[in-house]
Amino acid sequence: MSVSVRLREIRRRIAALSPRVQTALLYGPVLVLASLIRLVNLQSPRALVFDEVYYVRDAWTMWNLGYEAEWVAAGDFAGGDVNSFTRIGDFIAHPPLGKWIIGSGMALFGPENPFGWRIATALAGIIVVLLVMLIARRLFHSIATAAVAGFLVAIDGIAITMSRTALLDGFLAMFILAAFLAIIRHLDTPGWGGWLLMAGVLIGAATAVKWSGLYAMAAFGLWVVAVETLRIVKARRGKRFVVRSALSALRSFALFIPVALVVYVSSWAGWVLSSGGYSRSWAADVGYGDGPYGIARGLWKYHRDIYDYNIGLTDPHNYQANPFGWLAMIRPTAFYYAPTQTDGVVQYVTSVANPVIWWAGALSIVALIVMVIRKATWQNVAILVGVAATYVPWLFFSQRTVFQFYTVTLEPFLVLALVAVLVWLWKHRLRLFVVNYLIIAVAVSVFFLPVWMGLPIPEWFAVIHYWFPSWI
């Protein structure tokens, strides 16, 4: 029996089941796989990996003081010295929400345990896989296609390493994807706008993790206005469609932006309610007092300082990666490399994506642009909106010190673009090609998995993962 015949038989049997059973049979194994990859041996390496040295310690001081504080320079957090923080507020370049979430894991499992540092990001990574399946289900109207999309994210390197490292970008990806799903539900579901309101909450949370959530806020907001305006024009509701479009845009703005602003400002509650945070006493010191007006002035001053820092961040870094090279994956970020107590054995963690998935996904984005130019479909347009929200703005900041792992927010949309192309190939009778592609993608993920999970491996095995000199 040929592969295609076997696949048709499997599909026939699955299609005979109820949608709920189909969903459980297909989504369940994907989520189990994603969970195992992200949770097993999560406490390794037992060291602060890359920027964990900032975010883990900041999260712990926030959990104890309500704000990020400076640390005694000699303190060894990874070695168990978790209380060597001062009461002096420290300047931090990102909003508080992501660190609050990291801190919750440390509060549950203890700050001495790396599992506690990373459990929140691991759970966020699992949720990302689920969200990708829910989005793909609505875009492609196929449970099996949705499962394939989730599976590709589950086994991709940048999604795995960013789920196993206590950085902020995994939370950013989760909130952006959730907001994207809510926007799709809003555009699909008639009603008063509850899904759009939810999208505002989620995009406000994304911005409260990192300011790059603002890019998604702008892209998604413009998308909603454009779709609703086109619907009004298409309905030909008289000559007053301009007025109707303006009112629709104002309604969408009112449902989306103010709630996002409220969520964002609320994330600073720890800073507002404490007294020792960076710049917290600035307003009182210069004569504005410590009432609501003074607090607002102090918070605004803090935001000006954050803006100036981020705009001026051009210091060279060994792993900085120009955004124009992100789709080619020229300079992935190596997070950790250290010898173990066994001679010739090392621990190596790199955030390189699965090349077979990543490069095919990058080509698929180009293919989707061509498809949209030839004949726009809402599914392909939606995916490209996600790409635009998470990638295009960075091209205008190519002079800044930025890193390839920022693309963890782009990766779900890159995979959705890839799945859209795979669906097209499947419909055009290139099914054996699709199956062989997925088999190769799995094989490459198996090869890279030890360096995504930080497992002890022979040094020679670590070295053969350097496919190009720029990957070292």
Secondary structure, DSSP 8 states (H G I E B T S, - for coil): --HHHHHHHHHHHHHTS-HHHHHHHHHHHHHHHHHHHHHTTTT-S-S--TTHHHHHHHHHHHHHHSS-EEE-TT--TTTT----EEEEE---SS-SHHHHHHHHHHHHH-TT-HHHHHHHHHHHHHHHHHHHHHHHHHHH--HHHHHHHHHHHHT-HHHHHHHSS--SHHHHHHHHHHHHHHHHHHHHS-SSSHHHHHHHHHHHHHHHH-TTHHHHHHHHHHHHHHHHHHHHHHHT--TTHHHHHHHHHHHHHHHHHHHHHHHHHHTTHHHHHSS-STTTTHHHHTTS-SSHHHHHHHHHHHHHHHHHHHHT-----TT---GGGTTTT-S--EEEEEE-SSTTEEEEEE----HHHHHHHHHHHHHHHHHHHHS--HHHHHHHHHHHHHTGGGGGGTTS---GGGGGTTHHHHHHHHHHHHHHHHHTT-HHHHHHHHHHHHHHHHHHHHHHTT-EEEHHHHHTT--SGGG-
